[in-house]
Amino acid sequence: MQRAGLSDGRAVAAALGFLHRVGLVPLVVRGAGRRLGEALAAAGVEERWIDGVPVVPPMAAEAMRRVYQAENLALCDALAAE
């Protein structure tokens, strides 16, 4: 499956809306890759990944929470508009 960024949020929402209308219930796991890297760099935290999972010190948890929350809210907004 191709990864979609926030700029593709409407397309993702439309696809999920279609799946729902035809009786399918998709499970969406939304990442924050590039935006997470930018937030960690801004916080002065070195970005490390192990097997696709970000490994960061506890001090970065708040920055990560804000990024993931923003990504999830953007997707929820796009779904609500669908």
C-alpha positions in Angstrom: 0.0 0.0 0.0 1.2 3.5 -0.8 1.9 5.8 2.0 -0.2 9.0 2.0 0.8 12.3 3.5 -1.5 15.0 5.0 -1.7 16.5 1.6 -3.4 13.3 0.5 -5.9 13.4 3.4 -8.9 14.0 1.3 -8.1 11.1 -1.0 -7.5 8.8 2.0 -10.8 9.9 3.5 -12.6 9.3 0.2 -11.2 5.8 -0.1 -12.1 5.0 3.5 -15.6 6.4 3.0 -16.1 4.2 0.0 -14.9 1.1 1.9 -17.4 1.9 4.7 -20.2 2.4 2.2 -19.6 -1.0 0.7 -19.6 -2.7 4.1 -15.9 -3.0 4.9 -14.4 -1.7 8.1 -10.7 -0.8 7.4 -8.1 -0.5 10.2 -6.0 2.6 9.7 -2.6 3.0 11.3 -1.4 6.5 10.7 2.3 7.3 11.0 4.0 10.7 11.1 7.4 9.9 9.6 8.6 13.2 8.1 6.8 15.4 10.5 8.0 13.4 13.4 11.6 13.8 12.2 11.2 17.5 11.8 9.7 17.9 15.3 12.5 15.8 16.9 15.2 17.9 15.0 13.6 21.1 16.2 13.7 19.7 19.8 17.4 18.8 19.3 16.7 15.1 19.6 18.7 12.7 17.4 16.4 10.6 15.3 17.0 6.8 15.4 14.9 4.1 13.9 15.1 0.3 14.6 13.1 -1.9 12.3 10.8 1.0 11.3 10.2 2.1 14.9 11.4 5.4 16.3 13.7 5.1 19.3 13.9 8.3 21.2 14.7 9.4 24.7 11.8 10.0 27.2 12.3 13.8 26.8 11.0 13.5 23.2 7.7 12.0 24.2 5.8 15.3 24.3 7.0 16.3 20.9 6.0 12.9 19.5 2.6 13.1 21.2 1.9 16.5 19.6 2.9 15.3 16.1 0.9 12.1 16.2 -2.1 14.0 17.6 -1.9 16.5 14.8 -1.7 13.7 12.2 -4.6 11.9 13.7 -6.8 15.0 14.0 -6.1 15.9 10.4 -7.2 12.5 9.2 -10.3 12.6 11.5 -11.2 16.0 10.1 -10.9 14.7 6.5 -13.1 11.7 7.4 -15.7 13.9 9.0 -15.8 16.0 5.8 -16.3 12.9 3.7 
